[in-house]
Amino acid sequence: DTDRALVLLEEYCKKLRKPEEQQLKKAIRKVMGIFKSSLFQALLGSFTKKTTRHGTTSYPSLSAALACDVLGCPKD
C-alpha cells in the first residue's frame, strides 16, 4: 500500500538527523515525491489492473523496483 509506505518513509526521515544521513534523507524524499505524483498513481493503477487480469498482483514489487532504481539498490 503506497499510503502506508509514505507514512513509514516519513517516520524514518524524521529519524535521519546526522550530517552523513542527509544524502539518504534526500533520496527518500525523492521517492516519496514520486509515490505522491499523479503519474505514479496512474501507472500503478494501470499496472495493477493489467496484472489482475492475468491472475497475479505485483503491486509491492513495482514500488520496490522504483525505490531501488531511485536509491541505487544493487541488482540481483
Backbone atoms as SQL, in Angstrom:
CREATE TABLE atoms (id INTEGER PRIMARY KEY, chain TEXT, resi INTEGER, resn TEXT, atom TEXT, x REAL, y REAL, z REAL);
INSERT INTO atoms VALUES
  (1, 'A', 1, 'ASP', 'N', 0.845, -1.184, 0.000),
  (2, 'A', 1, 'ASP', 'CA', 0.000, 0.000, 0.000),
  (3, 'A', 1, 'ASP', 'C', 0.888, 1.244, 0.000),
  (4, 'A', 2, 'THR', 'N', 0.708, 2.062, -1.001),
  (5, 'A', 2, 'THR', 'CA', 1.544, 3.254, -1.178),
  (6, 'A', 2, 'THR', 'C', 1.386, 4.234, -0.026),
  (7, 'A', 3, 'ASP', 'N', 0.171, 4.403, 0.457),
  (8, 'A', 3, 'ASP', 'CA', -0.053, 5.337, 1.569),
  (9, 'A', 3, 'ASP', 'C', 0.700, 4.894, 2.816),
  (10, 'A', 4, 'ARG', 'N', 0.680, 3.616, 3.104),
  (11, 'A', 4, 'ARG', 'CA', 1.404, 3.083, 4.277),
  (12, 'A', 4, 'ARG', 'C', 2.911, 3.258, 4.089),
  (13, 'A', 5, 'ALA', 'N', 3.389, 3.026, 2.879),
  (14, 'A', 5, 'ALA', 'CA', 4.818, 3.211, 2.599),
  (15, 'A', 5, 'ALA', 'C', 5.225, 4.664, 2.824),
  (16, 'A', 6, 'LEU', 'N', 4.380, 5.592, 2.415),
  (17, 'A', 6, 'LEU', 'CA', 4.678, 7.012, 2.619),
  (18, 'A', 6, 'LEU', 'C', 4.749, 7.361, 4.101),
  (19, 'A', 7, 'VAL', 'N', 3.840, 6.816, 4.887),
  (20, 'A', 7, 'VAL', 'CA', 3.848, 7.068, 6.335),
  (21, 'A', 7, 'VAL', 'C', 5.141, 6.535, 6.950),
  (22, 'A', 8, 'LEU', 'N', 5.514, 5.322, 6.579),
  (23, 'A', 8, 'LEU', 'CA', 6.731, 4.715, 7.130),
  (24, 'A', 8, 'LEU', 'C', 7.984, 5.475, 6.691),
  (25, 'A', 9, 'LEU', 'N', 8.018, 5.890, 5.438),
  (26, 'A', 9, 'LEU', 'CA', 9.170, 6.658, 4.958),
  (27, 'A', 9, 'LEU', 'C', 9.279, 7.998, 5.673),
  (28, 'A', 10, 'GLU', 'N', 8.152, 8.647, 5.902),
  (29, 'A', 10, 'GLU', 'CA', 8.149, 9.926, 6.615),
  (30, 'A', 10, 'GLU', 'C', 8.659, 9.754, 8.046),
  (31, 'A', 11, 'GLU', 'N', 8.196, 8.707, 8.714),
  (32, 'A', 11, 'GLU', 'CA', 8.660, 8.429, 10.079),
  (33, 'A', 11, 'GLU', 'C', 10.163, 8.177, 10.097),
  (34, 'A', 12, 'TYR', 'N', 10.648, 7.428, 9.113),
  (35, 'A', 12, 'TYR', 'CA', 12.074, 7.126, 9.040),
  (36, 'A', 12, 'TYR', 'C', 12.878, 8.396, 8.773),
  (37, 'A', 13, 'CYS', 'N', 12.388, 9.251, 7.890),
  (38, 'A', 13, 'CYS', 'CA', 13.084, 10.504, 7.571),
  (39, 'A', 13, 'CYS', 'C', 13.250, 11.390, 8.798),
  (40, 'A', 14, 'LYS', 'N', 12.268, 11.388, 9.656),
  (41, 'A', 14, 'LYS', 'CA', 12.341, 12.201, 10.871),
  (42, 'A', 14, 'LYS', 'C', 13.493, 11.771, 11.775),
  (43, 'A', 15, 'LYS', 'N', 13.909, 10.515, 11.661),
  (44, 'A', 15, 'LYS', 'CA', 14.998, 9.984, 12.490),
  (45, 'A', 15, 'LYS', 'C', 16.377, 10.283, 11.900),
  (46, 'A', 16, 'LEU', 'N', 16.419, 10.697, 10.658),
  (47, 'A', 16, 'LEU', 'CA', 17.692, 10.966, 9.988),
  (48, 'A', 16, 'LEU', 'C', 18.119, 12.402, 10.267),
  (49, 'A', 17, 'ARG', 'N', 19.029, 12.566, 11.198),
  (50, 'A', 17, 'ARG', 'CA', 19.448, 13.912, 11.600),
  (51, 'A', 17, 'ARG', 'C', 20.941, 14.163, 11.447),
  (52, 'A', 18, 'LYS', 'N', 21.718, 13.106, 11.389),
  (53, 'A', 18, 'LYS', 'CA', 23.166, 13.261, 11.285),
  (54, 'A', 18, 'LYS', 'C', 23.542, 13.775, 9.903),
  (55, 'A', 19, 'PRO', 'N', 24.620, 14.548, 9.826),
  (56, 'A', 19, 'PRO', 'CA', 25.052, 15.082, 8.524),
  (57, 'A', 19, 'PRO', 'C', 25.281, 13.991, 7.474),
  (58, 'A', 20, 'GLU', 'N', 25.828, 12.859, 7.884),
  (59, 'A', 20, 'GLU', 'CA', 26.102, 11.782, 6.929),
  (60, 'A', 20, 'GLU', 'C', 24.826, 11.067, 6.459),
  (61, 'A', 21, 'GLU', 'N', 23.705, 11.339, 7.094),
  (62, 'A', 21, 'GLU', 'CA', 22.432, 10.729, 6.715),
  (63, 'A', 21, 'GLU', 'C', 21.607, 11.610, 5.779),
  (64, 'A', 22, 'GLN', 'N', 22.082, 12.795, 5.496),
  (65, 'A', 22, 'GLN', 'CA', 21.297, 13.747, 4.710),
  (66, 'A', 22, 'GLN', 'C', 21.132, 13.327, 3.250),
  (67, 'A', 23, 'GLN', 'N', 22.128, 12.634, 2.708),
  (68, 'A', 23, 'GLN', 'CA', 22.005, 12.160, 1.330),
  (69, 'A', 23, 'GLN', 'C', 20.916, 11.090, 1.244),
  (70, 'A', 24, 'LEU', 'N', 20.878, 10.199, 2.224),
  (71, 'A', 24, 'LEU', 'CA', 19.823, 9.185, 2.275),
  (72, 'A', 24, 'LEU', 'C', 18.458, 9.838, 2.444),
  (73, 'A', 25, 'LYS', 'N', 18.391, 10.828, 3.317),
  (74, 'A', 25, 'LYS', 'CA', 17.132, 11.539, 3.546),
  (75, 'A', 25, 'LYS', 'C', 16.642, 12.198, 2.256),
  (76, 'A', 26, 'LYS', 'N', 17.552, 12.784, 1.514),
  (77, 'A', 26, 'LYS', 'CA', 17.196, 13.432, 0.252),
  (78, 'A', 26, 'LYS', 'C', 16.660, 12.399, -0.747),
  (79, 'A', 27, 'ALA', 'N', 17.299, 11.236, -0.817),
  (80, 'A', 27, 'ALA', 'CA', 16.860, 10.177, -1.733),
  (81, 'A', 27, 'ALA', 'C', 15.486, 9.647, -1.336),
  (82, 'A', 28, 'ILE', 'N', 15.261, 9.490, -0.042),
  (83, 'A', 28, 'ILE', 'CA', 13.958, 9.007, 0.435),
  (84, 'A', 28, 'ILE', 'C', 12.874, 10.026, 0.113),
  (85, 'A', 29, 'ARG', 'N', 13.166, 11.284, 0.301),
  (86, 'A', 29, 'ARG', 'CA', 12.185, 12.337, -0.025),
  (87, 'A', 29, 'ARG', 'C', 11.873, 12.333, -1.524),
  (88, 'A', 30, 'LYS', 'N', 12.872, 12.029, -2.341),
  (89, 'A', 30, 'LYS', 'CA', 12.650, 11.942, -3.779),
  (90, 'A', 30, 'LYS', 'C', 11.683, 10.800, -4.099),
  (91, 'A', 31, 'VAL', 'N', 11.887, 9.654, -3.470),
  (92, 'A', 31, 'VAL', 'CA', 10.985, 8.509, -3.650),
  (93, 'A', 31, 'VAL', 'C', 9.578, 8.865, -3.187),
  (94, 'A', 32, 'MET', 'N', 9.485, 9.560, -2.061),
  (95, 'A', 32, 'MET', 'CA', 8.171, 9.961, -1.545),
  (96, 'A', 32, 'MET', 'C', 7.458, 10.868, -2.543),
  (97, 'A', 33, 'GLY', 'N', 8.200, 11.775, -3.142),
  (98, 'A', 33, 'GLY', 'CA', 7.609, 12.663, -4.144),
  (99, 'A', 33, 'GLY', 'C', 7.091, 11.894, -5.347),
  (100, 'A', 34, 'ILE', 'N', 7.832, 10.880, -5.744),
  (101, 'A', 34, 'ILE', 'CA', 7.398, 10.047, -6.865),
  (102, 'A', 34, 'ILE', 'C', 6.132, 9.285, -6.498),
  (103, 'A', 35, 'PHE', 'N', 6.105, 8.702, -5.294),
  (104, 'A', 35, 'PHE', 'CA', 4.923, 7.960, -4.851),
  (105, 'A', 35, 'PHE', 'C', 3.687, 8.857, -4.805),
  (106, 'A', 36, 'LYS', 'N', 3.866, 10.123, -4.492),
  (107, 'A', 36, 'LYS', 'CA', 2.747, 11.058, -4.389),
  (108, 'A', 36, 'LYS', 'C', 2.304, 11.604, -5.750),
  (109, 'A', 37, 'SER', 'N', 3.116, 11.443, -6.759),
  (110, 'A', 37, 'SER', 'CA', 2.808, 12.040, -8.059),
  (111, 'A', 37, 'SER', 'C', 1.609, 11.384, -8.728),
  (112, 'A', 38, 'SER', 'N', 0.890, 12.176, -9.477),
  (113, 'A', 38, 'SER', 'CA', -0.275, 11.649, -10.196),
  (114, 'A', 38, 'SER', 'C', 0.160, 10.671, -11.285),
  (115, 'A', 39, 'LEU', 'N', 1.329, 10.881, -11.866),
  (116, 'A', 39, 'LEU', 'CA', 1.826, 9.958, -12.882),
  (117, 'A', 39, 'LEU', 'C', 2.063, 8.576, -12.268),
  (118, 'A', 40, 'PHE', 'N', 2.728, 8.528, -11.123),
  (119, 'A', 40, 'PHE', 'CA', 2.979, 7.244, -10.463),
  (120, 'A', 40, 'PHE', 'C', 1.667, 6.555, -10.122),
  (121, 'A', 41, 'GLN', 'N', 0.715, 7.308, -9.581),
  (122, 'A', 41, 'GLN', 'CA', -0.574, 6.728, -9.208),
  (123, 'A', 41, 'GLN', 'C', -1.290, 6.177, -10.447),
  (124, 'A', 42, 'ALA', 'N', -1.213, 6.884, -11.554),
  (125, 'A', 42, 'ALA', 'CA', -1.845, 6.415, -12.789),
  (126, 'A', 42, 'ALA', 'C', -1.159, 5.150, -13.300),
  (127, 'A', 43, 'LEU', 'N', 0.175, 5.142, -13.271),
  (128, 'A', 43, 'LEU', 'CA', 0.909, 3.949, -13.702),
  (129, 'A', 43, 'LEU', 'C', 0.621, 2.774, -12.788),
  (130, 'A', 44, 'LEU', 'N', 0.562, 3.019, -11.518),
  (131, 'A', 44, 'LEU', 'CA', 0.279, 1.971, -10.550),
  (132, 'A', 44, 'LEU', 'C', -1.103, 1.385, -10.793),
  (133, 'A', 45, 'GLY', 'N', -2.076, 2.237, -11.025),
  (134, 'A', 45, 'GLY', 'CA', -3.430, 1.772, -11.320),
  (135, 'A', 45, 'GLY', 'C', -3.472, 0.953, -12.589),
  (136, 'A', 46, 'SER', 'N', -2.763, 1.392, -13.613),
  (137, 'A', 46, 'SER', 'CA', -2.704, 0.666, -14.878),
  (138, 'A', 46, 'SER', 'C', -1.995, -0.667, -14.693),
  (139, 'A', 47, 'PHE', 'N', -0.923, -0.678, -13.936),
  (140, 'A', 47, 'PHE', 'CA', -0.142, -1.893, -13.713),
  (141, 'A', 47, 'PHE', 'C', -0.946, -2.930, -12.946),
  (142, 'A', 48, 'THR', 'N', -1.605, -2.523, -11.882),
  (143, 'A', 48, 'THR', 'CA', -2.355, -3.489, -11.075),
  (144, 'A', 48, 'THR', 'C', -3.553, -4.021, -11.852),
  (145, 'A', 49, 'LYS', 'N', -4.202, -3.204, -12.664),
  (146, 'A', 49, 'LYS', 'CA', -5.316, -3.687, -13.477),
  (147, 'A', 49, 'LYS', 'C', -4.817, -4.714, -14.488),
  (148, 'A', 50, 'LYS', 'N', -3.674, -4.430, -15.084),
  (149, 'A', 50, 'LYS', 'CA', -3.120, -5.323, -16.091),
  (150, 'A', 50, 'LYS', 'C', -2.746, -6.669, -15.491),
  (151, 'A', 51, 'THR', 'N', -2.070, -6.666, -14.352),
  (152, 'A', 51, 'THR', 'CA', -1.653, -7.922, -13.756),
  (153, 'A', 51, 'THR', 'C', -2.831, -8.677, -13.157),
  (154, 'A', 52, 'THR', 'N', -3.830, -7.977, -12.655),
  (155, 'A', 52, 'THR', 'CA', -5.003, -8.631, -12.097),
  (156, 'A', 52, 'THR', 'C', -5.723, -9.430, -13.174),
  (157, 'A', 53, 'ARG', 'N', -5.753, -8.921, -14.372),
  (158, 'A', 53, 'ARG', 'CA', -6.376, -9.615, -15.491),
  (159, 'A', 53, 'ARG', 'C', -5.744, -10.990, -15.714),
  (160, 'A', 54, 'HIS', 'N', -4.453, -11.113, -15.382),
  (161, 'A', 54, 'HIS', 'CA', -3.732, -12.368, -15.565),
  (162, 'A', 54, 'HIS', 'C', -3.696, -13.203, -14.285),
  (163, 'A', 55, 'GLY', 'N', -4.367, -12.730, -13.252),
  (164, 'A', 55, 'GLY', 'CA', -4.464, -13.510, -12.031),
  (165, 'A', 55, 'GLY', 'C', -3.358, -13.289, -11.028),
  (166, 'A', 56, 'THR', 'N', -2.483, -12.326, -11.267),
  (167, 'A', 56, 'THR', 'CA', -1.417, -12.042, -10.308),
  (168, 'A', 56, 'THR', 'C', -1.438, -10.565, -9.945),
  (169, 'A', 57, 'THR', 'N', -0.892, -10.258, -8.801),
  (170, 'A', 57, 'THR', 'CA', -0.773, -8.867, -8.385),
  (171, 'A', 57, 'THR', 'C', 0.670, -8.622, -7.951),
  (172, 'A', 58, 'SER', 'N', 1.357, -7.743, -8.667),
  (173, 'A', 58, 'SER', 'CA', 2.756, -7.442, -8.377),
  (174, 'A', 58, 'SER', 'C', 2.925, -6.046, -7.819),
  (175, 'A', 59, 'TYR', 'N', 1.906, -5.505, -7.224),
  (176, 'A', 59, 'TYR', 'CA', 1.906, -4.140, -6.718),
  (177, 'A', 59, 'TYR', 'C', 3.114, -3.818, -5.844),
  (178, 'A', 60, 'PRO', 'N', 3.431, -4.615, -4.801),
  (179, 'A', 60, 'PRO', 'CA', 4.580, -4.248, -3.969),
  (180, 'A', 60, 'PRO', 'C', 5.900, -4.254, -4.723),
  (181, 'A', 61, 'SER', 'N', 6.054, -5.162, -5.685),
  (182, 'A', 61, 'SER', 'CA', 7.322, -5.226, -6.396),
  (183, 'A', 61, 'SER', 'C', 7.537, -4.009, -7.290),
  (184, 'A', 62, 'LEU', 'N', 6.453, -3.411, -7.790),
  (185, 'A', 62, 'LEU', 'CA', 6.596, -2.196, -8.582),
  (186, 'A', 62, 'LEU', 'C', 7.161, -1.071, -7.738),
  (187, 'A', 63, 'SER', 'N', 6.617, -0.884, -6.545),
  (188, 'A', 63, 'SER', 'CA', 7.116, 0.157, -5.650),
  (189, 'A', 63, 'SER', 'C', 8.560, -0.113, -5.251),
  (190, 'A', 64, 'ALA', 'N', 8.862, -1.358, -4.951),
  (191, 'A', 64, 'ALA', 'CA', 10.220, -1.715, -4.565),
  (192, 'A', 64, 'ALA', 'C', 11.193, -1.492, -5.715),
  (193, 'A', 65, 'ALA', 'N', 10.784, -1.844, -6.913),
  (194, 'A', 65, 'ALA', 'CA', 11.656, -1.655, -8.074),
  (195, 'A', 65, 'ALA', 'C', 11.924, -0.180, -8.307),
  (196, 'A', 66, 'LEU', 'N', 10.894, 0.640, -8.177),
  (197, 'A', 66, 'LEU', 'CA', 11.064, 2.080, -8.357),
  (198, 'A', 66, 'LEU', 'C', 11.972, 2.645, -7.270),
  (199, 'A', 67, 'ALA', 'N', 11.758, 2.237, -6.027),
  (200, 'A', 67, 'ALA', 'CA', 12.582, 2.726, -4.927),
  (201, 'A', 67, 'ALA', 'C', 14.040, 2.340, -5.143),
  (202, 'A', 68, 'CYS', 'N', 14.280, 1.109, -5.553),
  (203, 'A', 68, 'CYS', 'CA', 15.657, 0.669, -5.793),
  (204, 'A', 68, 'CYS', 'C', 16.286, 1.417, -6.958),
  (205, 'A', 69, 'ASP', 'N', 15.499, 1.703, -7.962),
  (206, 'A', 69, 'ASP', 'CA', 16.019, 2.456, -9.094),
  (207, 'A', 69, 'ASP', 'C', 16.442, 3.852, -8.663),
  (208, 'A', 70, 'VAL', 'N', 15.614, 4.520, -7.880),
  (209, 'A', 70, 'VAL', 'CA', 15.906, 5.885, -7.427),
  (210, 'A', 70, 'VAL', 'C', 17.043, 5.877, -6.411),
  (211, 'A', 71, 'LEU', 'N', 17.030, 4.919, -5.479),
  (212, 'A', 71, 'LEU', 'CA', 18.034, 4.896, -4.413),
  (213, 'A', 71, 'LEU', 'C', 19.325, 4.202, -4.840),
  (214, 'A', 72, 'GLY', 'N', 19.308, 3.545, -5.981),
  (215, 'A', 72, 'GLY', 'CA', 20.518, 2.894, -6.454),
  (216, 'A', 72, 'GLY', 'C', 20.793, 1.579, -5.762),
  (217, 'A', 73, 'CYS', 'N', 19.773, 0.780, -5.489),
  (218, 'A', 73, 'CYS', 'CA', 19.945, -0.523, -4.865),
  (219, 'A', 73, 'CYS', 'C', 20.678, -1.445, -5.823),
  (220, 'A', 74, 'PRO', 'N', 21.485, -2.361, -5.273),
  (221, 'A', 74, 'PRO', 'CA', 22.195, -3.293, -6.147),
  (222, 'A', 74, 'PRO', 'C', 21.225, -4.257, -6.823),
  (223, 'A', 75, 'LYS', 'N', 21.535, -4.652, -8.026),
  (224, 'A', 75, 'LYS', 'CA', 20.724, -5.603, -8.775),
  (225, 'A', 75, 'LYS', 'C', 21.115, -7.004, -8.362),
  (226, 'A', 76, 'ASP', 'N', 20.158, -7.951, -8.473),
  (227, 'A', 76, 'ASP', 'CA', 20.439, -9.362, -8.151),
  (228, 'A', 76, 'ASP', 'C', 21.336, -9.970, -9.198);
